[in-house]
């Protein structure tokens, strides 16, 4: 596991030419790891017929204003480790 609860992370700012489970609204956003959710094959690769090795998936909490520019709530996303980089 590369990240631990409480770690600050940023999602990669990417626009791949194939399927991705990283929502466009969350690309390049900063959030906080809440906990790990086990290991799962990267859905991006599976959708392209590949057989990826499972990797850690994390619950990451974002402030709504970080994602949408406004709002007092939070949004939690399940994100594969490949989508994240340390802040």
C-alpha positions as CSV (number, residue, x, y, z in Angstrom):
1,X,0.0,0.0,0.0
2,X,1.4,3.3,-1.1
3,X,-1.0,5.5,0.9
4,X,-2.4,5.5,4.4
5,X,-5.5,7.0,6.0
6,X,-5.0,10.8,6.4
7,X,-2.6,11.1,3.5
8,X,-3.2,14.0,1.1
9,X,-3.3,13.0,-2.5
10,X,-4.0,14.5,-5.9
11,X,-5.7,12.7,-8.7
12,X,-3.8,12.5,-12.0
13,X,-4.9,15.1,-14.6
14,X,-5.3,12.8,-17.5
15,X,-7.6,12.4,-20.5
16,X,-6.9,8.9,-21.8
17,X,-8.3,7.8,-25.2
18,X,-9.9,4.8,-23.6
19,X,-12.4,4.0,-20.8
20,X,-11.4,5.3,-17.3
21,X,-13.2,5.1,-13.9
22,X,-11.6,8.4,-12.9
23,X,-14.4,10.9,-13.2
24,X,-13.6,14.0,-15.3
25,X,-14.8,16.3,-12.5
26,X,-12.2,14.7,-10.1
27,X,-9.1,14.9,-12.4
28,X,-6.4,17.0,-10.8
29,X,-8.2,17.4,-7.6
30,X,-6.7,17.2,-4.1
31,X,-8.3,14.9,-1.4
32,X,-7.7,12.9,1.7
33,X,-7.4,9.1,1.9
34,X,-9.9,7.7,4.3
35,X,-9.1,4.0,4.1
36,X,-8.1,1.3,1.7
37,X,-10.8,-0.9,0.0
38,X,-8.7,-3.9,-0.9
39,X,-7.0,-4.7,-4.2
40,X,-8.8,-4.9,-7.5
41,X,-7.8,-5.1,-11.2
42,X,-7.8,-1.7,-12.8
43,X,-11.1,-1.4,-14.6
44,X,-9.5,0.8,-17.3
45,X,-7.3,-2.1,-18.4
46,X,-10.0,-4.8,-18.0
47,X,-12.3,-2.8,-20.4
48,X,-9.5,-3.0,-23.0
49,X,-9.2,-6.8,-22.7
50,X,-6.1,-6.7,-20.6
51,X,-5.5,-8.8,-17.5
52,X,-4.1,-6.4,-15.0
53,X,-2.6,-7.4,-11.6
54,X,-4.9,-6.2,-8.8
55,X,-3.8,-2.9,-7.2
56,X,-4.9,-1.0,-4.1
57,X,-8.1,0.9,-4.2
58,X,-8.7,3.8,-1.7
59,X,-11.7,5.7,-0.5
60,X,-10.7,9.3,-1.0
61,X,-12.7,12.3,0.3
62,X,-12.9,15.6,-1.6
63,X,-14.3,18.9,-0.5
64,X,-17.2,19.8,-2.9
65,X,-15.6,23.2,-3.5
66,X,-12.4,21.4,-4.7
67,X,-14.4,19.5,-7.3
68,X,-17.2,21.9,-8.2
69,X,-16.0,25.3,-7.1
70,X,-18.7,25.6,-4.4
71,X,-20.6,23.6,-1.8
72,X,-20.2,22.8,1.9
73,X,-20.4,19.0,1.5
74,X,-17.8,16.3,0.7
75,X,-17.7,13.6,-2.0
76,X,-16.0,10.2,-1.4
77,X,-14.7,8.3,-4.4
78,X,-13.2,4.8,-4.7
79,X,-10.0,5.3,-6.6
80,X,-7.3,2.9,-7.9
81,X,-3.7,3.7,-6.8
82,X,-2.7,4.4,-10.4
83,X,-5.0,7.5,-10.3
84,X,-3.3,9.0,-7.3
85,X,-0.1,10.9,-6.5
86,X,1.1,12.2,-3.2
87,X,0.7,15.9,-2.4
